[in-house]
């Protein structure tokens, strides 16, 4: 995400490299390039100009320490201003009430229905809520069925009235049903249109007035850039929504919507969709996003995702096996499955500082582990538990069974052996004993 903008900003900062101090001339030259980068990223012109004016005033007003290079100072100022531009602090979703009610709004194709399912799953898993999804899109063919399929997939009930064409009545009845069934969260998926029209606005305003939701979230496809910002303004003028959801952020190489929308509508971005899977949804953190735009990674989010998949009992069991040098291919495949649950592999790698830039032109898809899994699953249970049994003839059989070459099988086994040795070394504390010798 934001690859184009990140590249352009990096080039802008190079103007200051080698400069001994910040001057009005070199700052003006750098920020002229920054402004062009923002405009090319489809950032609103007024937002881009105001941003660079603020950065210029702060840069010229600072006394630069001798230890800090002008280019480093400029990166720091731009980072802080980017975070402020996107809202400063993350803003939590309001789910107080019995039940709490969240109303979705947005154009057709923005991803409202999928996001409704993602949000229900997120709040069920992380907040212990008992959600009810409500199908109020009575126009789009198969809209109700789509929500039902999502609900079944994530184990969350869906309220619908297929024969009713009154979305206000459906929403009201759903809230009554939620109270009866003890569900403390109602997420109302509404109809979208291909463009903003009066009928659509009247309808969703009527739903809002009838159910008085805790939250009205405007869902928008971030890849539509400046159009997303203009649509957000029209919706906000009529609905006064409480927050923005940016979908398809994983495919957005420019970043115009994320950088403009907060300033134009003065409403926080609360969530971002980062992929097609149901768990590909993140709470929006402006400072972390600024880190990623400037190529600094996002190690905090990476750690949080890892912790979500962390099983303490499994970790203790694994630690004992590693200490006894009993780590096997069953454990190896288990670790791969946990990594895959954390999300898109390229997105995960880009969260590591410095890695995002290195892999920007490398295609890493979710099938990256496919051949590894095929090789391991072609082993017998006994071979997976006892890797030392893997002699030449067994390796030949595994290669044929997995549709890979003997070279690929040998490479995996070699990497596995090296991994196992390193794990045992770390678990046995040998790394710590080696460090003093290495310092001498």
N, C-alpha and C positions, 0 to 999 in steps of 0.2 A: 504493500500500500504506500502511496505517496512517493513512489520511486522518482518520478520526473521532478517533482518539487524538491526532493532531497538533493538530487544531483545539481539542480540549478542553484540552490542555496550554497552548496559546498563550493561551487565555482565562484559565487559572489564573494565569499569570505577569503578566497585566494588573493583578491585584490589587495588585502591588508597584510598578507604574508610578507615578511621581510621589512615591513615598515617599523621604524623605531618608536613612533608615537602616533596617536590619533590626532588628525587635523581635520578641519572643516572640509578640505578638498578631498582627502582620501575617504572620509566617511560618506560624503555626498556621492562619490563614485561607486562605493560599495552598495549604498542603499538604493541608488538608481537601478542597479542590477538586481537587488532584492525585490524591488517593486515590480520590475519586469517579470521576475520569477513568479511572484504571486499572481500577477495578471494572467500569465500563461497557464497558471494552475486554476484559472477560472474563478479567482477570488474577486469579489465585488470591488469596483474601482475606489469607492470612497473608503472602504475598509482597508484596502492596500495602502492608500495615501496616508490615512490617519495612523496606520501601523508604523510606516517608515518615518513619519514625522516624529512620533513618540520615541522610536529607537534612536533617531538622530539627536534629539534633545538630551536623552539620557547618556548617550555615548560622549557627547561633547561636554557634558556637565560632570564627568567623572575624572578623578585623578587616577591615572593608571599606575599601578605598582610596577616597579622594575621587573619583578618576577613574572608579571602577567603580560603576555604579548598582546598587541592591539587586536589581532584576529581572534584570540581566545576570549578577550573581553567582549567583542562583538557577538560571538557565538552565545555567550552567557546572557547578554542583554536580549538578543533575538529569541533565545529559548524562553526566558521569563515572560516576554511580551506575547509570544505564541500561546503560552499556557493561559495568560490572562485573556487573550483574544477568544480562546475556546471556552472560557468560563472560570478559570482560576482553580476552583475546587470542584470535586465531583459532588453531584446533588442526588440524594437518595430518592427512591420512589416512595410515595406515600401509600402505605398499605394498612393504615389504621382504620378501624371501623368493623362492624359486624353485619354484613360482610363489607370489606373494602371493595370499591368498584373502580375498574380501569376501563376507560373508553378509548378505542383506537380510531384514528382518523388518517386520511391520506388518499392519494390517487390510486386508481386501479393499477396493479402491477408493482406497487411500491414494496410489497412484501408484508402487508398487515396480517394476513392469515397465518403465515409461517411464523412471524414474530410473536403473534398471540400464543402459539404453541410453545415457542422457545421460552417466553417470559413465564408462562405457567409452570413449565418444568423447572426453570431457575428458582422461582420463588417457592416451589414445593420442596426442592432439594436443599436449598440454602437457608430458607427462612421457616421451613416447616409449615407452610400454608396449605390449605385444602382448596385448590382452585376449581372453578367451574367455567368452562369456555362456553361462550354464547354466540350462536350463528345468527347474526342480524343482517347478513348480506342476502337479500331476497331477490336480487336481480341477476347476478353473475351465475351462469350455468355451472353446476357442480360445486359451488362455493360451500354449501352446507356439507356435502360429502367430503370435500377436502379437509374441512375442520374436523369431521368425525374420524377420518383416517389418521390425522395428526394426533387427536385425542387418544385413540386406541394405541397408537405407537408409543406414547409417553405415559399411558395409564391414567389419563385425566378425563373425567366425564364431560360430555358436550350437550348443552341444552339447545334444542331446535324445535321449530313448529313449521314443518315443510308446507303445510296448507295455508299458513298465515302470511299475508303480504304487508303486515303492519309492523315494522321494526321497533317502534316505540312500545307497542304492546308486548312483543317478544322479549324485549329487554326487561320490562317491568315484571313479567311473569317469571323470568329467569331468576331475578333477585329474590322473589318470593320463594321459589323452589330452593334456592341456595340456603335461605334461612331455615326452611323446613328440614333440609338434609344436613345442616350443621357445617356447611361450606363457608369459609371465612374470606374468600376472594372470588370476585366475579370479573372476568375479562371479556369485554364485549367487542366482537369483531364486526365492523360495519362495512357497508358497501362503498366502493370507490367508483370513480368515473375516469374516463380517459383524459378529461380536462375538468377544471373547476367550473361548475355550473350552479345556477340558482337553486334548482330542485335539490341537488345534492346537499348544498349548504343548509337549506331549510330543514331537510330531513335529519341531518346529524345534530343540528341545533335543537330540534324537537326532542331527540333522544337525550341529549345533554340536560335539557330543562326537566325532563321527566324522571331521570334517575339520579341526578345530582352527583356525578362521579367524583371520587377522591382525586383521580388523575385523568387528564385527557392527553394522550400521547400522539404526537404527529409523526407518522412513519413515512420516511422519504428515502428514495434510492439515491445514495450519495454520488453515484456515477453520472447523474444528470446535472451536476455542478450548479451553475448559476440559476438554471431553471428550478432546481430544488429550493433555492433560497427565495425566489419570487413566489413559488407556490406556498411555501411556509408562511410568507407574509400575508397572503390572501386568507389562508386558513386561520391564522392567528387573529386577524382583524375581525373575523366572524365568531370564532370559537373561544378565543383567549385560552389556548391550550397551555398545559403546565410543563411540557417537556418535549424534546425531540428525540427520535430514534433514527439513526443513520444505518440503513441496510446496505449490504454488498460493499462494505468498506474494504474488504480484501481485494476487490477488483479495481479500486479507485487509485489510479497512479497520480492524480492531480491534487485533489484535496480541497477544491474550491468550496464545496458545501460545508465541510467540517470547519473551515477557517472563517467563513462568512456568516453562517446562519445564526450564531449566538449573538453577534453584534446587531444584525438586521432586525431580528424579532425579540431580542432581549429575553430569551427563554433558554434554559440549560439543555445541553445534549445529555441525555441520561443513559442511553444504551447504544451500542454499536454491534451490528451483525457482521461476523467475520468469516462466514462460510455457509454452506448449505446444510450441514449437519445440525441436529436439534440442540446440541450443546455449544454451537458456535455463536455464542452471545456473550458480550462483555459489558460490564459497567464502564461508563466512559470516564476516564481520568485525564483531564487536560494536560497536566504536567508530564505524564507518561507518554501521551501522544506527541507532545513537543519533543521529548527524547527521541522518539522513533523518527519523526520528521527530520531531525538533525543527525540521524545516523548513530545515535547513542545507545540504541537498543532499548529494552524494557525488561530488565532483569526481575523487577518486583512482580510483574504480571506473570512471568515465566515461573517463578517460585510459587505463586498462588495457584497456578494451574497444576503444578506438580503436587502441591499439598492436597488438592482436591482428590487426586488419585491415590494418595498415600494411605496405606493400610499398616497400622502400627504392628499388629500381630504378624502379618506377612513379612514385614521388615525384620523383625526379631528372628523369625524362622530362617530367613535368607542369610542374615548375619552369621548365625551358627553354622550354616552349611558352607559359607565362604571361608570361615575360620578353619574348618576341617577339610578344606579343599574339595568339597562335595557339590559345588555349584555345577549344575548340569544343563542340558539343553531344554529340559522342562522349565527351569527357572529362567533361562535365556528368552524363551518364547513368551513367558509370562511378562517379562520386563518390556518386551516389544509391544505387547498388547496394551500395557499401561501407557506407554509413550503415545501410541496411536489414539488413545482416548483423550489425550490432552489437546488434540486439534490438528489443524493443517501443519504438516511438517515444515514447510518453507516459512510459514508464519512464526512457528516456534523458534526456528533457527535465527530468524531476523530479530528476535528479542535479545539475542546475545550480543553485547556491544562489539561492533566491528565486523560482525558476521553478515549482517544485512547487505552491506555494500558488496562484499565478496561474492555473495551468491545471487545477486539481483538478476543476472543473465542465465542462471542455471535453473532448469526446470526440475523442481522436486515435487512429485505428486504423492498422493496417498498410497500408491502402489510401490513405493520405494522399497518396502520390506517384503514384497511379494515373493521374489525368488528365494530369500532367506527362509521365509515361512514354508515354502514348498519343499526346500531341502530338509528342514527339521521334521516336517510332517511325513516325509518319505522314510524317515528312520523308524525302526521298530521301537516300542516302548522301552525295551531293554537297552537299546543303543542310546536312546535319549537320556536314560538314567546313568549309563556307563559309557561316556565318550571315548574311553581308552580302548573300547572294542572295535572302533572304526578303522579296520585295516583296509588294504587296497581293494579287495573284492567287494567288501561292504560299501565302500565309497563308489565303486562303479555302479552297483545296484541302485544306490541312492540317487546318483546322477541321472540314470535312466528313468527312475520313478518320478523324479521332480521336474523332468524336462530341462535340466541344466547340464552343464559340462562338468567333467571331472575336475577341471581347473577351478571352477566356481565352488565346488564342494570342498576342495582342498583349501581354497582361500578362506572360506567361512570357518572351517575347523581350525585353521591356523590363527585366525583372529579370535576365535573363541578361547583357544589355549592361552593366548597372550592376555586376554581379558581376565581369565580365571587366575593367572599368575599375579597380575597386578592387583586384583581384588584381595587375594590372600595376603599379599605384601602389605596392603593398607590395613586390612583387618588385624594382622599380626603385629602392627605397630612398627614394622621394619622401616617404613618411610621416615618416621620420626627419628629413628636411630641413625639413618643414613645422612640426615640433614647436616649434623655437625661436621661430618667428614667432608661433605661437599663444600662447606664454607671455608675450609682451610686452604 
